[in-house]
Amino acid sequence: MSMRSPYVVALTGGIASGKSAVTRRFEAHGIGVYDADVAAREVVKPGSEGLAEIVRHFGPAVLDASGALDRASMRQRVFGDDDARKALEAITHPRVRQWLRQHVEADRGPYCMLAIPLLVENWDHYRWVDRVLVVDAPVADQLERLMKRDNIDAALAQRMIERQAAREHRLAHAHDVIENAGDESELDDRVERLHRRYLALADSHRSGG
Ligand SMILES: Nc1ncnc2c1ncn2[C@@H]1O[C@H](COP(=O)(O)OP(=O)(O)OP(=O)(O)O)[C@@H](O)[C@H]1O
């Protein structure tokens, strides 16, 4: 019996570009989607080695009454403190990557997908993926969705967008781009086309092509 390495598509996109709207549709096709945001919560959940490490470094003040990580006070603790932020990331990031790896290895689908919002910002760690899919939306659409969804003003939404890699930088990494301008229902066909392409690519990947 030969070992098979799963075919891995990494999905990324700017904030409020519609990543979740897209991954939901791949999941509806039966594809396993593993999300770095979910991983980031899992690796510091109560009882985890990650949380113990955080408490050793930052002290118990970052826990809430139930013993879970208090995200608000953790955010405050690292806000504007680069050393603290780096220390936190040194604890969480490797664990996030390991969590994603484990889920990829356990996946038994024709291919699987990693949803990684900051993929291009952390590209050195993800060069091993087989394919990069970028969800692309015009900045004006991102702004509008972000303001509406998070109930924030244009200036804050603009700053949140600017904190991330530029759209052009992200697109430079893309094998495939899914346009998410206009109506969300248009995504159905676009995802179905990509799904068929990935099934074919995964097939030739398996046969060593
Ligand atoms: N084509 C579209 N037309 C209208 N609204 C959309 C469209 N795509 C997504 N939205 C809406 O915009 C918001 C952001 O979409 P979504 O949550 O999928 O983005 P995301 O990239 O996953 O966001 P984040 O980066 O914050 O995780 C949601 O409220 C969603 O319903």
The ligand as an SDF file (V2000), in Angstrom:
LIG
                    3D

 31 33  0  0  0  0  0  0  0  0999 V2000
  -20.9190   38.6940   -2.7590 N   0  0  0  0  0  0  0  0  0  0  0  0
  -21.3900   39.2280   -1.6170 C   0  0  0  0  0  0  0  0  0  0  0  0
  -22.3900   40.1210   -1.6810 N   0  0  0  0  0  0  0  0  0  0  0  0
  -22.8830   40.6800   -0.5650 C   0  0  0  0  0  0  0  0  0  0  0  0
  -22.4450   40.4120    0.6770 N   0  0  0  0  0  0  0  0  0  0  0  0
  -21.4440   39.5360    0.8110 C   0  0  0  0  0  0  0  0  0  0  0  0
  -20.8700   38.8880   -0.3300 C   0  0  0  0  0  0  0  0  0  0  0  0
  -19.8980   38.0700    0.1050 N   0  0  0  0  0  0  0  0  0  0  0  0
  -19.8680   38.1910    1.4340 C   0  0  0  0  0  0  0  0  0  0  0  0
  -20.7890   39.0690    1.8640 N   0  0  0  0  0  0  0  0  0  0  0  0
  -21.0300   39.4800    3.2530 C   0  0  0  0  0  0  0  0  0  0  0  0
  -19.8870   40.2320    3.6630 O   0  0  0  0  0  0  0  0  0  0  0  0
  -19.4950   39.8830    4.9790 C   0  0  0  0  0  0  0  0  0  0  0  0
  -18.0850   39.2930    4.9390 C   0  0  0  0  0  0  0  0  0  0  0  0
  -18.0980   38.0280    4.3070 O   0  0  0  0  0  0  0  0  0  0  0  0
  -17.3410   36.7980    4.9700 P   0  0  0  0  0  0  0  0  0  0  0  0
  -17.6380   36.7340    6.4210 O   0  0  0  0  0  0  0  0  0  0  0  0
  -17.5910   35.5960    4.1320 O   0  0  0  0  0  0  0  0  0  0  0  0
  -15.8270   37.3170    4.7560 O   0  0  0  0  0  0  0  0  0  0  0  0
  -14.4770   36.7630    5.3880 P   0  0  0  0  0  0  0  0  0  0  0  0
  -13.4510   37.0050    4.3470 O   0  0  0  0  0  0  0  0  0  0  0  0
  -14.6870   35.3550    5.8410 O   0  0  0  0  0  0  0  0  0  0  0  0
  -14.3080   37.7420    6.6200 O   0  0  0  0  0  0  0  0  0  0  0  0
  -13.1220   37.7940    7.7350 P   0  0  0  0  0  0  0  0  0  0  0  0
  -11.8920   38.1560    7.0210 O   0  0  0  0  0  0  0  0  0  0  0  0
  -13.5540   38.8750    8.6640 O   0  0  0  0  0  0  0  0  0  0  0  0
  -13.0990   36.4270    8.3640 O   0  0  0  0  0  0  0  0  0  0  0  0
  -20.5290   38.9130    5.4910 C   0  0  0  0  0  0  0  0  0  0  0  0
  -21.4700   39.6390    6.2240 O   0  0  0  0  0  0  0  0  0  0  0  0
  -21.1420   38.3350    4.2200 C   0  0  0  0  0  0  0  0  0  0  0  0
  -22.4650   37.9220    4.4030 O   0  0  0  0  0  0  0  0  0  0  0  0
  1  2  1  0
  2  3  1  0
  2  7  2  0
  3  4  2  0
  4  5  1  0
  5  6  2  0
  6  7  1  0
  6 10  1  0
  7  8  1  0
  8  9  2  0
  9 10  1  0
 10 11  1  0
 11 12  1  0
 11 30  1  0
 12 13  1  0
 13 14  1  0
 13 28  1  0
 14 15  1  0
 15 16  1  0
 16 17  2  0
 16 18  1  0
 16 19  1  0
 19 20  1  0
 20 21  2  0
 20 22  1  0
 20 23  1  0
 23 24  1  0
 24 25  2  0
 24 26  1  0
 24 27  1  0
 28 29  1  0
 28 30  1  0
 30 31  1  0
M  END
$$$$
